[in-house]
Amino acid sequence: MDAIRVILLISLLCATHWLRAETITYSWPATMLDDPRGHYPIALLHLALGKAGSQYNPVPSKRDQAQWRTLRQLESGTGMDVVWTFTSIEREEKLLPIRIPIDRGLLGWRLLLIRQQDSSRFANISEANQLQPLRAVQGHDWPDFNILKYNQFNVIPSTHYQGMFTMLQLGRVDYFPRTITEIQSELHSHPNLDLAIAPELVLYYPAPLYYFVHPDKTQLAQDIEHGLRAAIADGSMKQLFLQHFGDDIAQAHLQQRRVIRLQNPFLHPDTPLQDDSLWFKPQRGY
């Protein structure tokens, strides 16, 4: 009888928790939950909310849609509660950012996808001014396009993701900067294009990926920030980060590469660039 009472009590407590929990919708659609690109930010959001001790029930959005529509939905407060995206001054003025880069700025570490035949050509590059005249390709509406342009790189815009690999193969561009978490899988998915990673080089610019909420959701923002800082302090964010990105970081061999550092003038003045605990460092692997 005592065991039955305990089970009933636990069931009652669980039911009470879920009745109290506030359902919040995040921007990754339910139809894409198997896509590994969403696994880390979703897991980190759950971790942060759990560390905050807050009662939320995070659920995926109901449909896949363009990012600009998702951001507009969050701004209008209609059915979207949390979005993660590359920050910009405009986004931080319209939405409420949690200024902790959820991937520790890993998005800003870029290896160069090139043609295999050009490997020796890129091996002799050590300075930005040697790379600037060569033709890069980026999405026409990607924030990276404007960052490269600002740093006086010769960058060609494209509206078609797969088409950028073809442009590279055909020699219409010389290289395609990709994040270290993308480039290996992209190489494997284009085995017939004779592509390679440029040896000894890596581009870097500050590129914070934040959680954003509606400006009126100040309590939710505080809870997410509190949970993220708790996860940083107790090492659980590091564990999750390395679980998802450790292999990519190891394969990139960043400590053996020459770093070409670029400026990102499109960051909000409150970007926490001086807080070393928030940013990825190759020498510590985290």
Salt bridges, closest charged atoms under 4 A:
ASP2 OD1 - ARG5 NH1 3.85
GLU22 OE2 - LYS217 NZ 3.33
ASP35 OD2 - ARG37 NH2 2.69
ASP81 OD1 - LYS217 NZ 3.61
GLU90 OE2 - LYS94 NZ 3.14
GLU92 OE1 - ARG99 NE 2.73
ASP118 OD2 - ARG115 NH2 2.71
ASP141 OD1 - HIS140 ND1 3.89
ASP144 OD1 - ARG110 NH2 2.77
ASP174 OD1 - ARG115 NH2 3.85
ASP174 OD1 - ARG121 NH1 3.40
ASP174 OD2 - ARG135 NE 3.28
GLU182 OE1 - ARG178 NH2 3.25
GLU186 OE2 - ARG178 NH2 2.80
GLU200 OE1 - ARG258 NH1 2.70
ASP216 OD2 - HIS214 ND1 3.79
GLU225 OE2 - ARG229 NE 3.10
ASP234 OD2 - LYS51 NZ 2.67
ASP270 OD2 - HIS268 ND1 3.68
ASP276 OD1 - LYS281 NZ 3.44
ASP276 OD2 - ARG284 NH1 3.08
